[in-house]
């Protein structure tokens, strides 16, 4: 240990071999994964259905779903599509869609109508009071959920109508649905925000290999980064600060709706969230510049996806956005060479129950594998490789979250000397792993048909930190 104290004072590097412990966070107090199960009762037309939740079929246009004003509360997949939409005026042109895939059969607690023949209203023109749920369309890149307020007339492209915003309760009615849908990684668009960022993914039937031939698990997407960060002004050239590594995700959308009769005009329960597996391996090295005030956050890529999940006959458009970033908090004195491997999962979302309102859900179970760190001189540094995420419906943000596994290191060294030539050295070091998870529920969750809440609801900040290693030396 005496040698450690000397090396903390002398130019050079001290290597610490460290092994991390795991951590798991409990859900936010009072949170539920979804609404409590309820016994289905007949809807207004004598049936109450358990709807399948699945990814919309690929390769063919997704027909719109229409809840007819005089249709006794039952929504059907139609032969119509939104040919165009103008968000400023709320005007849309509704036309006949090309033949698409047949809707999947639904599970029902009572005898459903026989699906052997098309619905007699499938080709019926839209009328005032009809509600349209559409996949992304021209002018509506995030899909459209709207009620027809006026039929303007026929055009060469279809029927032009005026629309107003509405809720999922107007198309899902008394039905019930629950499911998880993996996000197709090939549908994710990536915008690199700095040089040195590469993107790779793997899906069934379309495997794309990761960097250097690394094969990714199916359903995963991966971002690799290798970039410089601000270096302390007085640092030697050999102590240039940089970060390298990767983030790997397998995100999925979680959706549930409980429209059991008796809830009034809205659902009895609902849930919207995002979950998935997370793994990252990253390395922070050099002497990072001192950060004043808030830690320095460096976004390196933005990801966007708008998966369409089919809830029975209704196409529900989910918007997912992630911004991956590196964050460095340092005092400009310590030089580190730190590497960490992190694996785990996360879940964020909002759960609604009639009479209780919206409750946040936030969970994470993260473990870090052995870490190797090198410390020179004295100081403090904290580095994170994380992601800002948001999930919503039809372009409106419902839940936002910030997930950041981090590594924090401290080193301290003191020396004294007297006129008789005697010297004393002492040094101490410590290294910690952890993660931060925070976020909030947004007003747009009222798209489910639930009451509007007055303010954003915090998810409740989760922070877990565990000691990796520490030591002290003196003479």
Buried (B, 14 or more C-beta within 10 A) or exposed (E): EEEBBBBBBEEEEBEBEBEBEBBEBEBBEEBBBBBEEBEBEEBEEEBBBBBBBBBBBEEEBBBBBBBBEEBEBBBBBBBBBBBBBEEEEBBBBBBBBEEBBEBBEBEBBEEBEEEEEEBEBBEBBBBEBBBBBBBBBEBBEBBBBBBBEEBEEEEEEBBBBBBEEBBBBBBBBBBBBBBBBBBBBBBBEBEBBBEBBBBBBBBEEEEBEBEEEEEBEBBBBBBBBBBBBBBBEEBEEEBBBBBBBBBBBBBBBBBBBBBBBEBEEBBBBBBBBBBBBBBBBBBBBBBBBBBEEEBBBBBBBBBBBBBBBBBBBBBBBBBBBBBBBBBBBBBBBBBBBBBBBBBBBBBBBBBBBBEEEBBBBBBBBBBBBEBEBBBBBBBBBBBBBBBBBBBBBBBBBBBBBBBBBBBBBBBBBBEEEEEEEEEEBBBBBBBBBBBBBBBBBBBBBBBBBBEEBEEEBEBBEBEBEBEBBEEEBEE
